[in-house]
Amino acid sequence: MLRLRGSCFWGFALGLVSFLCGAPAIADEAPFDINVILPLTGPASLFGTELHLSIEQVEKVVNADGGINGRPVHFVFSDDQSSPQVAVQIVTQLIASNPPAVIIGPSLAATCNAVAPLLTNGPADYCTSPAIQPKAGGYMFSAGLATDDLLPAVLRYYQHRGWKRLGMITTTDASGQDGERAFNLALSQPDFSDVKIIERVYYNVSDVTASAQVERMKAAQPQALLAWATSVSVALTFRGMIQSGLDVPVAVSTINELYAVMHQFGPILPKDLYMGSGQGSARGDGLKLTPEMAAKKKRLYDAYAALGRIPDVAAENPWDASMIIIDALRHLGTNATGTQIRDYIHHLSNFVGVTGVYDFQKFPQRGLDQHSAVVVRWNAEKTMFEAVSSPGGLPLAQ
C-alpha cells in the first residue's frame, strides 16, 4: 500500500514539474507507429538519407510538444532500395499484415506511382516526391511544390529580368521528360507569350559528356538556360558550359537544392545558378514571412541547428507532410482510419507550414500552387540558397 502511495506521489510530482516547466506531459503509453518508406539504399540513397534525418527531427519536435494527444509518436522506416518493385512489396505486406491508417513515402516519382494503385481503399499515403500528380480525391498526397508550380515562378523571374530567349537542356529520362512537359505547359500561359525557347537539346543519363549539346546551345545564343536533370546528370551541363565558355544564368530542377550537391560540384557550378524553391529552404533578408509562418520555420531550423546543420529541400518536403499527418491524428485520434485521415486532409485549409499556407480544398492532393513558390540563387559566398523573388516569382528589389 505504501509503495502504491509513493508511486502516486511521484507520478503527481512529475506531472506537476512538467506543468510548471511548460513542457507537455506524454502519457506512459506505447508509441504510435507511423510507417515511412524511403530510398535508404540504391541510386537515390543520398536524398533518402536526408529525408530520414528530417522525419527523425519531426519525431523529436512532436514528442517534445506532447506527441499525439499525450501519446508519443514513433516513425518506423523501411528501405525500398530506390526500387518501384520493392516499394510495392513493402506496401503490399503492410496492407496484408496489419493495415496502417497512414503511410509516409515512398519518395520518388517512380516508386510513388508504382504503389498508388494499391491504395484504392487506403491507407492514406503522403508521397514525399513533388513530381507526381495524384488523382484528386484519392488516398495519395504529394509533398512540396510540383514542377508545374515551380517553373512558372522561374519563368516569371526570368521574364522580369529581361531574359526571354531561353535554351532548354534536359535528360531523356522520366525526370527530364517531366521537366520539358512542365516547360511547355508554363509557356502556354498567356503571361509568358513573350518568352521563347530558341533551342532544345537532350542527353542520356548514362552519357559521360554533354559537350556537343552545349556547343550547339551556345551557337543559339540564349540569354539564360533551363536545365532539367538530377544532380549527377546535371553536372554534365555544368562541365559542358565551362568547356564551351557558355556563361549565362541557369535554372535547374529543385531536387538539386541540396547543400551536399552544392559542395560536391562547387568548382564547376555556374556563376548564376537558380532554382524554383519552397519558402522553407529559401533564406535571406528579402524573404518576408508572416509571424506564424516564421515561427513554423524557426522550429525546423532550430531542430537542424541542434545537429549543426541547415535544412534544404530534402528537409523541407517531408517536414510539412509529416506535420499535416500529425495534425490529422491530433484531431481524429490514433484510432482514425485511413479514410478519415484522407477526408480530414481533403478538407484542410489555412494550415501554415514552412513551404506555404496549405489549402487542400482549393488545391487537391497538394494544398499549394505556384503562388507559394519562390526563386532562389545559390550564393556560394554566404553558402545559402538565397531568395531572389517574392512568392510567385517577381524579383525582389535589388
Sequence and secondary structure as in RCSB ss.txt:
>XXXX:A:sequence
MLRLRGSCFWGFALGLVSFLCGAPAIADEAPFDINVILPLTGPASLFGTELHLSIEQVEKVVNADGGINGRPVHF
VFSDDQSSPQVAVQIVTQLIASNPPAVIIGPSLAATCNAVAPLLTNGPADYCTSPAIQPKAGGYMFSAGLATDDL
LPAVLRYYQHRGWKRLGMITTTDASGQDGERAFNLALSQPDFSDVKIIERVYYNVSDVTASAQVERMKAAQPQAL
LAWATSVSVALTFRGMIQSGLDVPVAVSTINELYAVMHQFGPILPKDLYMGSGQGSARGDGLKLTPEMAAKKKRL
YDAYAALGRIPDVAAENPWDASMIIIDALRHLGTNATGTQIRDYIHHLSNFVGVTGVYDFQKFPQRGLDQHSAVV
VRWNAEKTMFEAVSSPGGLPLAQ
>XXXX:A:secstr
 HHHHHHHHHHHHHHHHHHHHT     S   EEEEEEE  SSTTHHHHHHHHHHHHHHHHHHHHTTTBTTB EEE
EEEE TT HHHHHHHHHHHHHHS  SEEE   SHHHHHHHGGGGTT  EEEES SS    TTSSEEE S  HHHH
HHHHHHHHHHTT  EEEEEEESSHHHHHHHHHHHHHHTSGGGTT EEEEEEEE TT S  HHHHHHHHHH  SEE
EEE  HHHHHHHHHHHHHHT    EEE GGG  HHHHHHTGGG  SSEEEEE TTT BSTT    HHHHHHHHHH
HHHHHTTT    HHHHHHHHHHHHHHHHHHHH TT  HHHHHHHHHT EEEE SS EEETTTSTTT   GGG EE
EEEETTTTEEEE B TTS B   
